[in-house]
C-alpha cells in the first residue's frame, strides 16, 4: 500500500508568484495498491492501482461566476480510480553489493476525465483523477545493504507524449 498527499495553495508563473486573489487551494490524496509478480529471479511484472481524492476550493467574489452570482465558497470535489501503471522490471547485481533494477512500462488512461461541478461544468484537466493519455514510464532503483541498514535510491520518469481529447498535454513528470 502507498499514500501520497499534495496540498497546493501557492502558484508560480515562471519564477514569479501568482497572485491568488480567490485564496484557491487544491488537496490531492492518493492511496495506491502495488501488485508485483516475479516471473524469474531477475524479471517481474508490477501494477500500481491508485485511488485518488481531489478537492479544490476557492472564494468567489460577487459576479465572478454566473452560476454563483453572490460569490462565496466554491468547492469542486471528485474521487475514484486513477490512471493505473503496468511495468516490467529487470533486476541485476552491480559491483557485487549494489542491487539494481530498471523498469519500463506504461501509465494507462484508466482514470475518469469527466468530473463536473454541481452546475454541470467539467473540471479543468489538472483537477481530474485521470489524464486521458497513455504515457511511457522509466524507473531506476538501486539498493546497497550495509550491516543493519539498507540504503536505497530510486527515480521515475513519466514522459508525456500527447494531448488528451480536450487538447491538454501534461508535463513530463520526474520523481527522485
TORFI-81201 format. One record per residue (C-alpha): x, y, z; residue number from 1. Coordinates in steps of 0.05 Angstrom, whole numbers, plus 5000, padded with zeros to 4 digits. Each point is the difference from the previous one (the first is absolute). Layout:
<rec><xx>X</xx><yy>Y</yy><zz>Z</zz><n>NUM</n></rec>
...
END
This chain:
<rec><xx>5000</xx><yy>5000</yy><zz>5000</zz><n>1</n></rec>
<rec><xx>5022</xx><yy>5071</yy><zz>4988</zz><n>2</n></rec>
<rec><xx>4975</xx><yy>5069</yy><zz>5020</zz><n>3</n></rec>
<rec><xx>5015</xx><yy>5068</yy><zz>4967</zz><n>4</n></rec>
<rec><xx>4973</xx><yy>5068</yy><zz>5021</zz><n>5</n></rec>
<rec><xx>5007</xx><yy>5066</yy><zz>4962</zz><n>6</n></rec>
<rec><xx>4977</xx><yy>5068</yy><zz>5025</zz><n>7</n></rec>
<rec><xx>5004</xx><yy>5055</yy><zz>4948</zz><n>8</n></rec>
<rec><xx>4987</xx><yy>5072</yy><zz>5020</zz><n>9</n></rec>
<rec><xx>5056</xx><yy>5040</yy><zz>4970</zz><n>10</n></rec>
<rec><xx>5010</xx><yy>5003</yy><zz>4925</zz><n>11</n></rec>
<rec><xx>5055</xx><yy>5029</yy><zz>4958</zz><n>12</n></rec>
<rec><xx>5000</xx><yy>5031</yy><zz>4930</zz><n>13</n></rec>
<rec><xx>5071</xx><yy>4986</yy><zz>4978</zz><n>14</n></rec>
<rec><xx>5042</xx><yy>5021</yy><zz>5059</zz><n>15</n></rec>
<rec><xx>4950</xx><yy>5052</yy><zz>5026</zz><n>16</n></rec>
<rec><xx>4946</xx><yy>4986</yy><zz>5052</zz><n>17</n></rec>
<rec><xx>4929</xx><yy>4999</yy><zz>4973</zz><n>18</n></rec>
<rec><xx>4951</xx><yy>5045</yy><zz>5038</zz><n>19</n></rec>
<rec><xx>4948</xx><yy>4952</yy><zz>5028</zz><n>20</n></rec>
<rec><xx>4943</xx><yy>5051</yy><zz>5009</zz><n>21</n></rec>
<rec><xx>4948</xx><yy>4944</yy><zz>5010</zz><n>22</n></rec>
<rec><xx>5041</xx><yy>4965</yy><zz>5054</zz><n>23</n></rec>
<rec><xx>4996</xx><yy>4937</yy><zz>4956</zz><n>24</n></rec>
<rec><xx>5026</xx><yy>4934</yy><zz>5031</zz><n>25</n></rec>
<rec><xx>5004</xx><yy>4930</yy><zz>4972</zz><n>26</n></rec>
<rec><xx>5008</xx><yy>4936</yy><zz>5041</zz><n>27</n></rec>
<rec><xx>5017</xx><yy>4935</yy><zz>4964</zz><n>28</n></rec>
<rec><xx>5004</xx><yy>4935</yy><zz>5039</zz><n>29</n></rec>
<rec><xx>5020</xx><yy>4935</yy><zz>4967</zz><n>30</n></rec>
<rec><xx>4997</xx><yy>4930</yy><zz>5030</zz><n>31</n></rec>
<rec><xx>5035</xx><yy>4948</yy><zz>4957</zz><n>32</n></rec>
<rec><xx>5001</xx><yy>4925</yy><zz>4999</zz><n>33</n></rec>
<rec><xx>5064</xx><yy>4969</yy><zz>4973</zz><n>34</n></rec>
<rec><xx>4998</xx><yy>4931</yy><zz>4969</zz><n>35</n></rec>
<rec><xx>5065</xx><yy>4964</yy><zz>4980</zz><n>36</n></rec>
<rec><xx>5008</xx><yy>4932</yy><zz>4967</zz><n>37</n></rec>
<rec><xx>5069</xx><yy>4970</yy><zz>4990</zz><n>38</n></rec>
<rec><xx>5007</xx><yy>4960</yy><zz>4936</zz><n>39</n></rec>
<rec><xx>5073</xx><yy>4983</yy><zz>5014</zz><n>40</n></rec>
<rec><xx>5053</xx><yy>5021</yy><zz>5051</zz><n>41</n></rec>
<rec><xx>5016</xx><yy>5060</yy><zz>4956</zz><n>42</n></rec>
<rec><xx>4935</xx><yy>5019</yy><zz>4965</zz><n>43</n></rec>
<rec><xx>4934</xx><yy>5021</yy><zz>5031</zz><n>44</n></rec>
<rec><xx>4935</xx><yy>5033</yy><zz>4979</zz><n>45</n></rec>
<rec><xx>4972</xx><yy>5056</yy><zz>5043</zz><n>46</n></rec>
<rec><xx>4933</xx><yy>5036</yy><zz>5002</zz><n>47</n></rec>
<rec><xx>4981</xx><yy>5062</yy><zz>5039</zz><n>48</n></rec>
<rec><xx>4926</xx><yy>5014</yy><zz>5011</zz><n>49</n></rec>
<rec><xx>4987</xx><yy>5070</yy><zz>5028</zz><n>50</n></rec>
<rec><xx>4937</xx><yy>5026</yy><zz>5034</zz><n>51</n></rec>
<rec><xx>5000</xx><yy>5077</yy><zz>4998</zz><n>52</n></rec>
<rec><xx>4961</xx><yy>5053</yy><zz>5038</zz><n>53</n></rec>
<rec><xx>5003</xx><yy>5070</yy><zz>4971</zz><n>54</n></rec>
<rec><xx>4970</xx><yy>5062</yy><zz>5035</zz><n>55</n></rec>
<rec><xx>5007</xx><yy>5071</yy><zz>4974</zz><n>56</n></rec>
<rec><xx>4970</xx><yy>5058</yy><zz>5037</zz><n>57</n></rec>
<rec><xx>5002</xx><yy>5075</yy><zz>4992</zz><n>58</n></rec>
<rec><xx>4962</xx><yy>5063</yy><zz>5020</zz><n>59</n></rec>
<rec><xx>4961</xx><yy>5032</yy><zz>4943</zz><n>60</n></rec>
<rec><xx>4986</xx><yy>5075</yy><zz>4997</zz><n>61</n></rec>
<rec><xx>4930</xx><yy>5026</yy><zz>4985</zz><n>62</n></rec>
<rec><xx>4987</xx><yy>4993</yy><zz>4925</zz><n>63</n></rec>
<rec><xx>5063</xx><yy>4959</yy><zz>4987</zz><n>64</n></rec>
<rec><xx>4963</xx><yy>4936</yy><zz>4980</zz><n>65</n></rec>
<rec><xx>4932</xx><yy>5001</yy><zz>4966</zz><n>66</n></rec>
<rec><xx>4975</xx><yy>4938</yy><zz>5036</zz><n>67</n></rec>
<rec><xx>5018</xx><yy>5029</yy><zz>5068</zz><n>68</n></rec>
<rec><xx>4986</xx><yy>5074</yy><zz>4990</zz><n>69</n></rec>
<rec><xx>5003</xx><yy>5019</yy><zz>5073</zz><n>70</n></rec>
<rec><xx>5070</xx><yy>4971</yy><zz>5008</zz><n>71</n></rec>
<rec><xx>5022</xx><yy>4959</yy><zz>5060</zz><n>72</n></rec>
<rec><xx>5035</xx><yy>4934</yy><zz>5008</zz><n>73</n></rec>
<rec><xx>5004</xx><yy>4958</yy><zz>4937</zz><n>74</n></rec>
<rec><xx>5021</xx><yy>4927</yy><zz>5008</zz><n>75</n></rec>
<rec><xx>5016</xx><yy>4949</yy><zz>4947</zz><n>76</n></rec>
<rec><xx>5009</xx><yy>4928</yy><zz>5024</zz><n>77</n></rec>
<rec><xx>5011</xx><yy>4934</yy><zz>4965</zz><n>78</n></rec>
<rec><xx>5028</xx><yy>4931</yy><zz>5017</zz><n>79</n></rec>
<rec><xx>5010</xx><yy>4932</yy><zz>4968</zz><n>80</n></rec>
<rec><xx>5051</xx><yy>4954</yy><zz>4968</zz><n>81</n></rec>
<rec><xx>5056</xx><yy>5039</yy><zz>4967</zz><n>82</n></rec>
<rec><xx>5046</xx><yy>4980</yy><zz>4943</zz><n>83</n></rec>
<rec><xx>5029</xx><yy>4931</yy><zz>5012</zz><n>84</n></rec>
<rec><xx>5073</xx><yy>4984</yy><zz>4986</zz><n>85</n></rec>
<rec><xx>5028</xx><yy>4935</yy><zz>4972</zz><n>86</n></rec>
<rec><xx>5074</xx><yy>4986</yy><zz>4991</zz><n>87</n></rec>
<rec><xx>5052</xx><yy>4947</yy><zz>4992</zz><n>88</n></rec>
<rec><xx>5061</xx><yy>5003</yy><zz>5046</zz><n>89</n></rec>
<rec><xx>5068</xx><yy>4968</yy><zz>4989</zz><n>90</n></rec>
<rec><xx>5045</xx><yy>4991</yy><zz>5061</zz><n>91</n></rec>
<rec><xx>5075</xx><yy>4988</yy><zz>5001</zz><n>92</n></rec>
<rec><xx>5061</xx><yy>5005</yy><zz>5044</zz><n>93</n></rec>
<rec><xx>5053</xx><yy>5053</yy><zz>4987</zz><n>94</n></rec>
<rec><xx>5067</xx><yy>5005</yy><zz>5036</zz><n>95</n></rec>
<rec><xx>4982</xx><yy>4937</yy><zz>5041</zz><n>96</n></rec>
<rec><xx>4960</xx><yy>5038</yy><zz>5053</zz><n>97</n></rec>
<rec><xx>4957</xx><yy>5049</yy><zz>4962</zz><n>98</n></rec>
<rec><xx>4932</xx><yy>4973</yy><zz>4981</zz><n>99</n></rec>
<rec><xx>4972</xx><yy>5036</yy><zz>4938</zz><n>100</n></rec>
<rec><xx>4933</xx><yy>4998</yy><zz>4965</zz><n>101</n></rec>
<rec><xx>4977</xx><yy>5033</yy><zz>4936</zz><n>102</n></rec>
<rec><xx>4927</xx><yy>5004</yy><zz>4982</zz><n>103</n></rec>
<rec><xx>4962</xx><yy>5017</yy><zz>4937</zz><n>104</n></rec>
<rec><xx>4925</xx><yy>5008</yy><zz>4997</zz><n>105</n></rec>
<rec><xx>4938</xx><yy>5040</yy><zz>4985</zz><n>106</n></rec>
<rec><xx>4953</xx><yy>5046</yy><zz>5038</zz><n>107</n></rec>
<rec><xx>4932</xx><yy>4979</yy><zz>4974</zz><n>108</n></rec>
<rec><xx>4941</xx><yy>5048</yy><zz>4989</zz><n>109</n></rec>
<rec><xx>4955</xx><yy>4965</yy><zz>5051</zz><n>110</n></rec>
<rec><xx>4980</xx><yy>5059</yy><zz>5043</zz><n>111</n></rec>
<rec><xx>4938</xx><yy>5042</yy><zz>4989</zz><n>112</n></rec>
<rec><xx>5010</xx><yy>5065</yy><zz>4961</zz><n>113</n></rec>
<rec><xx>4927</xx><yy>5023</yy><zz>5002</zz><n>114</n></rec>
<rec><xx>4991</xx><yy>5027</yy><zz>5071</zz><n>115</n></rec>
<rec><xx>4952</xx><yy>5059</yy><zz>5004</zz><n>116</n></rec>
<rec><xx>4981</xx><yy>5051</yy><zz>5052</zz><n>117</n></rec>
<rec><xx>4930</xx><yy>5005</yy><zz>5030</zz><n>118</n></rec>
<rec><xx>4980</xx><yy>5045</yy><zz>4941</zz><n>119</n></rec>
<rec><xx>5019</xx><yy>4948</yy><zz>4947</zz><n>120</n></rec>
<rec><xx>5065</xx><yy>5034</yy><zz>4977</zz><n>121</n></rec>
<rec><xx>5060</xx><yy>4954</yy><zz>4989</zz><n>122</n></rec>
<rec><xx>5059</xx><yy>5011</yy><zz>5047</zz><n>123</n></rec>
<rec><xx>5065</xx><yy>5024</yy><zz>4970</zz><n>124</n></rec>
<rec><xx>5048</xx><yy>4944</yy><zz>4980</zz><n>125</n></rec>
<rec><xx>5047</xx><yy>5009</yy><zz>5059</zz><n>126</n></rec>
<rec><xx>4942</xx><yy>4984</yy><zz>5048</zz><n>127</n></rec>
<rec><xx>4978</xx><yy>4936</yy><zz>4965</zz><n>128</n></rec>
<rec><xx>5019</xx><yy>4933</yy><zz>5031</zz><n>129</n></rec>
<rec><xx>5022</xx><yy>4973</yy><zz>4933</zz><n>130</n></rec>
<rec><xx>5043</xx><yy>5030</yy><zz>4944</zz><n>131</n></rec>
<rec><xx>4968</xx><yy>4969</yy><zz>4939</zz><n>132</n></rec>
<rec><xx>5068</xx><yy>4982</yy><zz>4970</zz><n>133</n></rec>
<rec><xx>5044</xx><yy>4939</yy><zz>4993</zz><n>134</n></rec>
<rec><xx>5070</xx><yy>5018</yy><zz>5024</zz><n>135</n></rec>
<rec><xx>5066</xx><yy>4962</yy><zz>5003</zz><n>136</n></rec>
<rec><xx>5034</xx><yy>4992</yy><zz>5067</zz><n>137</n></rec>
<rec><xx>5073</xx><yy>4985</yy><zz>5016</zz><n>138</n></rec>
<rec><xx>5024</xx><yy>4982</yy><zz>5070</zz><n>139</n></rec>
<rec><xx>5068</xx><yy>4988</yy><zz>5030</zz><n>140</n></rec>
<rec><xx>5012</xx><yy>4971</yy><zz>5070</zz><n>141</n></rec>
<rec><xx>5064</xx><yy>4987</yy><zz>5039</zz><n>142</n></rec>
<rec><xx>5010</xx><yy>4968</yy><zz>5068</zz><n>143</n></rec>
<rec><xx>5062</xx><yy>4986</yy><zz>5041</zz><n>144</n></rec>
<rec><xx>5000</xx><yy>4961</yy><zz>5066</zz><n>145</n></rec>
<rec><xx>5047</xx><yy>5024</yy><zz>5055</zz><n>146</n></rec>
<rec><xx>4997</xx><yy>4958</yy><zz>5064</zz><n>147</n></rec>
<rec><xx>4931</xx><yy>5016</yy><zz>5030</zz><n>148</n></rec>
<rec><xx>4983</xx><yy>5054</yy><zz>4950</zz><n>149</n></rec>
<rec><xx>4976</xx><yy>5000</yy><zz>4928</zz><n>150</n></rec>
<rec><xx>5015</xx><yy>5062</yy><zz>4959</zz><n>151</n></rec>
<rec><xx>4954</xx><yy>5011</yy><zz>4940</zz><n>152</n></rec>
<rec><xx>4991</xx><yy>5050</yy><zz>4944</zz><n>153</n></rec>
<rec><xx>4947</xx><yy>5000</yy><zz>4946</zz><n>154</n></rec>
<rec><xx>4974</xx><yy>5043</yy><zz>4944</zz><n>155</n></rec>
<rec><xx>4940</xx><yy>4999</yy><zz>4954</zz><n>156</n></rec>
<rec><xx>4988</xx><yy>5039</yy><zz>4936</zz><n>157</n></rec>
<rec><xx>4932</xx><yy>5004</yy><zz>4966</zz><n>158</n></rec>
<rec><xx>5006</xx><yy>5029</yy><zz>4931</zz><n>159</n></rec>
<rec><xx>4939</xx><yy>5037</yy><zz>4974</zz><n>160</n></rec>
<rec><xx>4997</xx><yy>4989</yy><zz>4925</zz><n>161</n></rec>
<rec><xx>4931</xx><yy>5022</yy><zz>4980</zz><n>162</n></rec>
<rec><xx>4940</xx><yy>5044</yy><zz>5016</zz><n>163</n></rec>
<rec><xx>4937</xx><yy>4970</yy><zz>5029</zz><n>164</n></rec>
<rec><xx>4933</xx><yy>5007</yy><zz>4963</zz><n>165</n></rec>
<rec><xx>4991</xx><yy>5069</yy><zz>5029</zz><n>166</n></rec>
<rec><xx>5065</xx><yy>5027</yy><zz>4971</zz><n>167</n></rec>
<rec><xx>5037</xx><yy>5000</yy><zz>5067</zz><n>168</n></rec>
<rec><xx>5072</xx><yy>4973</yy><zz>5003</zz><n>169</n></rec>
<rec><xx>5028</xx><yy>4985</yy><zz>5068</zz><n>170</n></rec>
<rec><xx>5073</xx><yy>5014</yy><zz>5014</zz><n>171</n></rec>
<rec><xx>5053</xx><yy>4946</yy><zz>5007</zz><n>172</n></rec>
<rec><xx>5001</xx><yy>4976</yy><zz>5072</zz><n>173</n></rec>
<rec><xx>5064</xx><yy>4986</yy><zz>5039</zz><n>174</n></rec>
<rec><xx>5004</xx><yy>4965</yy><zz>5068</zz><n>175</n></rec>
<rec><xx>5067</xx><yy>4993</yy><zz>5036</zz><n>176</n></rec>
END
